[in-house]
Amino acid sequence: MSTVAVHAEKDPDRVAVILGNGESTETFGELEQRSRRLGHLLRARGLEQGGCVAALLENTDPTFHDLFWACHRVGLYFTPVNWHLQEDEVQYIVDNCDADALFASGRFAEVAARVAPECPKLKLRVATTGEIEGFEPLDQALADVPEDAPLEGQREGSVMIYSSGTTGRPKGVRRPLVDGPPGDPAAALFAQGFMGLFGIGAEDRYLCPAPLYHAAPMAFTSNHTRIGASVVVMPRFDAELALRTIQDQQVTSSQWVPTHFRRLLQLPKALRESYDVSSLKVAVHAAAPCPIPVKQAMIEWWGDVILEYYAGTEGGGTLIRSQEWMSHKGSVGRHWAGGKVWILDEEGQEVTEPNLEGAVYFEAPNTGRFAYYKDDEKTAKTYRGDLFTIGDIGYLDEGGYLYLTDRQSNMIISGGVNIYPQETEDHLIVHPQVDDVAVIGVPDEEMGEAVKAVVIPVAGAEPGSELERELIDYCREGIAHYKCPRSIDFVDELPRTETGKMAKRKLRDRYWAGHGGVIG
């Protein structure tokens, strides 16, 4: 019996999913019935255990959660596709994950109609809303599927999430399926334990302000449902709407990224204070480095409810609570399960001395290693024995608290010197004339690469040579000169993902075109 079936049997009228600020709701009873019916459809169309369903669905598509749990009832992988990607990238994911079925919202009709014919493995194409050329409407596909037929031989499915692709093609992270019925004690215990790390229980009401095709929003949303809690899903992030939704829906738990915090803090103080967010008891954040002033301002506003964790699609991680953080500002915490965080040098040897940088590694879980689907080379590079990395550089202090200093892939090599730009970015972001910043390496005939900052000025600031000189001088006063930008460009926007990660590959491509590729 599946997890949703357990909750549906216990309390069928309990709200499982709220779309938007209460525009529509779905009970556990409805979620159980609809996911069971979709499970029948998937089986009837030839999908077998271990197959995959790709979903090009917006956050508030009413079929999203039904399809997710259907896959988890018939032993399938569920792959939500980032609909912000270009058409060729969408096609790459649908084909690369070996999707047997593609479900798409009418909003993405043009992309779906062009992608599907290029993916010959597809056995089933369903339009959940609207009309899509070559796709069956959902109600038509379900026409011959009984509403109340029992679903025999249910097996636990899984998700196959693709990385953000900030440094290349997205990579699908695939783990072996659990060979057992959905909602078995092991899966339920994991969900309870994971949610328990953050103090979240069945009575909570969770706000998801981020796209569900990302790993963290998907994990928090599904694990809330697994333990019987309610989830509130925003169609997209809007700072004021988020505050209104917390207030109106009496949200108690939530998951954010630093970009969300910055947008919330940019609202006029009087407007921020006009909303009652006192129902919040847990506000989790992750995905990208959070500038210390931003996090401190959020703690001053929301109090001790803010928890930060560090992990990736591949796994992890660490955890730090507000009071701990105030004594270890900038840290992402200690291992969340009491395990060990490893720092390794370039030769793969452990760095045992505190405050010395190296690559951050974690021990592979007993439940089995992850693998990048169809990329054995990258999978092998991720592991050193029983340890794996998600590509970050950092150090441990004397108390075992982890501090991240950058991504390995962001390294700049200038005159043979390795430079990690996060320190420069962290320094510039607190300048009063800077709204957002990225630091990259650009072509330089003498040094190979030169450090460049690309800055979005705050509203009212005048971009130009005078501000460029001011910011470079500001850097040279605070950090080592070789880490400071030699030049600064001013732009209106930077290529961040919806989770706040900077897509530096796209930014670097602008400067390296015609130079034979990007170094580093």
C-alpha positions, 0 to 999 in steps of 0.5 A: 500500500502506498504512502498516500493510500495510508493517509487517504485511508486514515483521513481522506478529507485532509488537504494534501495539496494547495495550489497558489494561495488557495485557488484549488486544493486536493485532499489525500483521498483525491490524490490517492484515487487520481494517482492510482488511476494514472498508475493503471494508465501507465501500466496499460500503455506498456510502461514497466518497472524501472521505466521513466516518465518525463513531465514538462509541467508547471508548478500549479498543473493539477496533474503534477502531484498525481503523476509523481505519486503514480510513478511511485506506485508502479516502480517508475522514475519520475523526471520533472523537466526544467521548462526554462531550458531551451528546446534542444536542452528539453529534448536532451533530457527527455531523450537522455532519461529514456522516457517512456512517457511525456506529460506536458502542460498546454502552456508548453505546447509548442516545445512539447510538440517539437520535442516528442517526435525527436524522442522515439522511445516515447510510448505515451504522450499526454497533454494535461491541459490544453491541446498539444499536437501529437498528444492525447488529452488527459481525459481521453487517455483516462477514458477507459481506465476505471476510477476505483479499480484496485492497483495490484503489485505496487512497487516503490518508484523514485525521482531522477532529477537533472542537475542545474547544468550551470557548467555544462549539459544537465546530468541525471542523478539516478539511484537504484529502485527500492525493491519493495512496495511503496510506502514500506517502513524503510521509505516512511522512516527515511521521510520521517527522519529527514523531516525530523532534522528540520523539526517538521511533522505531519501537522505542518503546512509547507510553502514551496516558492520554487520550481518543482523540477529542482531537487530540493523543492521536489524533495521537501514537497514529496517528503511533506506529503509522505508524512501526511503534511499539507503542501502549498505550491506557488506558481512562481516566486513573487516576494509580496505574494509569498508573504501574503500566502504565508499569512493566508494559508498559515504556513508553518514550514518553508524552503528558500534560496538566498535570492528569495531572501534578497527579494523579500528584503528589497520590499519596503519595510512597511509593506513587509511588516504589514503581513503576519508571518508568525505562523512560520516555525521553520524556514529552510534555505540552501542551494547557493551561498547566502551573503552574511548581511542578507542572512543576518537581516532575515534572522532579525526579521523572522527570528530563530526559525531559519535553518541552512543546509548544504547538499546537492542533487547527489546528496550531502550534507550539513545543517546549521540553525540560526543561533549556531550560525550567529556564532559561526557566521558564514558556516553551512554547519556540521554533518546533519546526521552526525557523520564526517565531512571530509576535506581532501587536497589535490592528491586525495589526501585528507586535510586534517589541519583546521581552516585549510581549504580543499575539496569537500567530500561526503561518505557514500550512503549504505543504500547505494551510490548515485550515478550520473546517468550515461556518464560513467566518466563524470561519475568516476571523477566524483568518487574517491573510494567511498567518498563523493563530492558535489564539486565545492571547495571549503574548510572545517574550523576547529569545531568541525563547522564547514565553510564553503569558499567556492565551486571547483568549476569556477576556478580562475587560473591567472598567471598560474595562480588558482583563484576562487572568485566567491571571496571576491563576490562576497566582498563586492555584494555588500558594497552599497552600490551593488545589487548582484555580482558574478566574478569570472575569468576572461581571456588575457594574453599575458596572464591566460585569464584575468579576473573580471566582475560583472555587476548589476548596480542598485537602482539609482547608481550610475554605471561607468568608469567612476563606479568601476574605479570605486569598486576595484579600490574597495576590493583592494582595500579588503582582500588580496590584490590578485583576487580583485577584478582588473575590470568591471562590466555593468549589466541589467541582469545576470544568468541565475537559475531559479534556485539562485545559482549563477550559471557562470558557463553562460556568462563566460561564453560571452567573453570566450567566444572566438578564443578556443573555449573556456579555461577552468 
